[in-house]
Amino acid sequence: CLCAQAAGGGPIYVDVRQYGARGNGTTDDTAAIQAAIDAATSGGTVYFPPGTYIIGSKLDVSGVGLRLLGAGMVASQIKWKNATPQTGTNSMIHIYRATDNYTGWHIDKLTLNGNSQTPILYVGNLKGGFIDNVWFYGGTTHAIRLDNSHYSSISHSKVQQMTGDGLVLNGASANKMSFTSFHNVAGRCVLYVAAGNGDWYGPENTFETIGTAFEVPKLA
């Protein structure tokens, strides 16, 4: 069993296959993955063994400090199936709190594949997040959108085959990005909708075959 128990009795390490996810590239695993996320509670880890996990509606992450962990950037993939295209903030993964008091979210060692039909990751009103070794592939409006989210780090990741923008910052501040590559991004690699302050981008980032690398920060 890959489900450890927290001191308070709630599971903190959950394998999505224990909740019925197949990861076979054909079965719709949306309900099983959402059940695993809901079971992990605050401070938990949701683990995706090697495989391709198909989803047809967004995954809602609301537990404080939750981590989505794969077996490797290529080994574990969450892929949007041929379903109704999503727009705006209706991304395939939606991490949101009503107020900005949520800290410690983490996505690691996964491919998130929008299948050219959906934005990929939306983060709203959060602090202290980490994206490490994640491949954002085939998204539409955005790969990553941070709304009023601060002190987050994006590292050793890839954004590829986007019909829209890469990283969208809306009132976000004190975020940093390093060792991350953008390739075949039709829109802006980094777009400021409303300027925050203190965002930092290291020289290790690369931009190839893109529309525009950065849009100059602007006030809403």
C-alpha positions in Angstrom: 0.0 0.0 0.0 1.3 3.5 -0.9 -1.0 5.4 1.5 0.7 6.6 4.6 -1.3 8.1 7.5 -0.9 11.5 9.0 -0.8 12.0 12.8 -4.4 13.2 12.8 -5.5 10.0 10.9 -5.8 11.4 7.4 -3.9 10.0 4.5 -0.8 12.1 3.5 0.6 9.9 0.7 -1.9 8.6 -1.8 -1.3 6.5 -5.0 -4.0 7.4 -7.6 -4.3 3.8 -8.6 -5.6 2.9 -5.2 -8.6 5.1 -6.1 -9.2 3.4 -9.4 -7.0 5.3 -11.8 -5.7 3.1 -14.6 -3.1 5.2 -16.4 -3.5 3.2 -19.6 -4.0 6.1 -21.9 -7.6 5.3 -22.8 -9.7 5.0 -19.6 -11.1 8.3 -18.2 -9.3 8.7 -14.9 -10.9 12.0 -13.9 -13.1 10.8 -11.0 -10.4 8.5 -9.6 -7.7 11.2 -9.6 -10.1 13.7 -8.0 -11.0 11.2 -5.3 -7.3 10.7 -4.6 -6.7 14.5 -4.4 -9.7 14.9 -2.0 -8.4 12.1 0.2 -4.9 13.5 0.5 -6.1 16.4 2.6 -3.7 19.1 3.8 0.0 18.5 3.5 -0.6 15.4 1.4 1.1 13.9 -1.7 -0.8 12.5 -4.6 1.4 10.1 -6.5 1.1 9.1 -10.2 3.0 5.9 -11.1 4.3 5.7 -14.6 1.5 5.9 -17.2 -0.8 8.2 -19.1 -3.8 9.4 -17.1 -6.7 10.7 -19.2 -9.0 13.4 -17.8 -12.1 15.0 -19.3 -12.8 17.8 -16.8 -10.7 19.9 -14.6 -9.0 18.7 -11.4 -9.7 20.9 -8.4 -6.9 21.1 -5.8 -8.0 22.8 -2.5 -6.0 21.0 0.2 -3.4 23.2 1.9 0.2 22.2 0.9 -0.8 19.5 -1.5 1.8 17.9 -3.8 1.1 16.3 -7.2 4.1 13.9 -7.8 4.9 11.8 -10.8 7.6 9.1 -11.4 9.3 11.4 -13.9 8.6 14.2 -16.4 8.2 11.7 -19.2 7.1 8.6 -17.2 3.9 10.1 -15.7 1.5 12.1 -17.9 -1.9 13.7 -17.2 -3.6 14.2 -20.6 -6.8 16.0 -21.6 -9.0 13.7 -23.7 -11.0 14.8 -26.7 -13.7 16.7 -24.8 -15.2 20.1 -24.8 -12.4 22.7 -25.1 -11.8 24.8 -22.1 -11.1 28.6 -22.0 -10.1 31.3 -19.6 -9.3 30.1 -16.1 -11.0 26.7 -16.7 -7.7 24.9 -16.9 -7.1 21.2 -16.7 -5.7 21.7 -13.2 -7.2 24.3 -11.0 -5.5 25.3 -7.7 -7.5 28.1 -5.9 -8.4 29.6 -2.6 -10.9 32.4 -1.9 -8.2 34.3 0.0 -4.4 34.3 -0.4 -3.5 32.3 2.7 -2.7 28.9 1.1 0.9 27.9 1.1 3.2 25.2 -0.1 1.5 23.7 -3.2 3.9 21.6 -5.4 3.8 19.9 -8.8 6.7 17.7 -9.6 7.9 15.2 -12.2 4.9 15.2 -14.4 3.8 15.9 -18.0 0.6 18.0 -18.2 -0.7 17.6 -21.8 -3.6 19.9 -22.9 -4.1 18.0 -26.1 -4.4 21.3 -27.9 -7.8 21.8 -26.3 -7.4 23.4 -22.9 -5.3 25.8 -20.8 -3.2 23.7 -18.5 -2.6 25.1 -15.0 -4.5 27.9 -13.1 -3.3 29.1 -9.7 -5.3 31.7 -7.8 -4.7 33.4 -4.4 -1.8 31.1 -3.4 1.7 31.6 -1.9 4.9 29.6 -1.8 4.3 27.2 -4.7 6.8 25.0 -6.5 6.8 23.7 -10.1 9.8 21.3 -10.7 10.5 19.1 -13.6 7.1 19.6 -15.2 6.5 19.5 -19.0 3.6 21.7 -20.1 2.6 20.5 -23.5 -0.2 21.3 -26.0 -2.0 24.0 -24.1 -4.2 26.7 -25.5 -4.8 30.1 -23.7 -1.9 29.5 -21.2 0.4 26.9 -19.8 0.6 28.5 -16.4 -1.5 31.3 -15.0 -0.8 32.8 -11.6 -3.5 35.2 -10.3 -2.6 37.1 -7.1 -0.1 34.3 -6.3 3.2 35.1 -4.8 6.6 33.6 -3.8 6.4 30.7 -6.3 9.2 29.0 -8.0 9.3 27.4 -11.5 12.4 25.4 -12.3 13.8 22.7 -14.6 10.5 22.6 -16.6 9.4 22.9 -20.2 6.6 24.8 -22.0 6.0 23.5 -25.5 3.5 23.5 -28.4 1.3 26.3 -27.1 -1.3 28.0 -29.2 -1.5 30.8 -26.7 0.8 32.1 -24.0 3.3 30.4 -21.7 3.4 32.0 -18.2 0.7 34.5 -17.4 1.1 36.7 -14.3 -1.9 38.7 -13.1 -1.1 40.7 -10.0 1.5 38.1 -9.0 4.8 39.1 -7.3 8.1 37.7 -6.0 8.0 34.7 -8.2 11.1 33.2 -9.8 11.8 31.0 -12.8 15.1 29.2 -13.6 16.3 26.4 -16.0 13.0 26.5 -17.9 12.6 26.3 -21.6 9.9 27.6 -24.0 9.6 26.1 -27.5 6.9 26.6 -30.1 4.9 29.1 -28.1 2.7 31.1 -30.5 1.9 33.9 -28.0 4.0 35.5 -25.3 6.3 33.3 -23.3 5.8 35.6 -20.3 2.7 37.9 -20.2 1.9 40.5 -17.5 -1.8 41.2 -17.3 -1.4 43.3 -14.2 2.1 44.0 -12.9 3.2 42.7 -9.5 6.7 43.3 -8.3 10.0 41.5 -7.7 9.6 38.7 -10.2 12.9 37.3 -11.3 14.0 35.3 -14.3 17.5 33.7 -14.4 19.7 33.6 -17.5 19.3 29.8 -17.5 15.9 30.1 -19.2 15.7 29.5 -23.0 13.3 30.7 -25.6 13.1 29.1 -29.1 10.7 29.3 -32.0 8.4 31.7 -30.1 6.0 34.6 -30.8 7.4 37.0 -28.2 9.6 36.2 -25.2 8.3 38.9 -22.8 5.6 41.5 -22.8 6.6 44.6 -20.9 4.9 44.7 -17.5 1.8 46.9 -17.5 -0.8 48.1 -15.0 -4.3 46.8 -15.3 
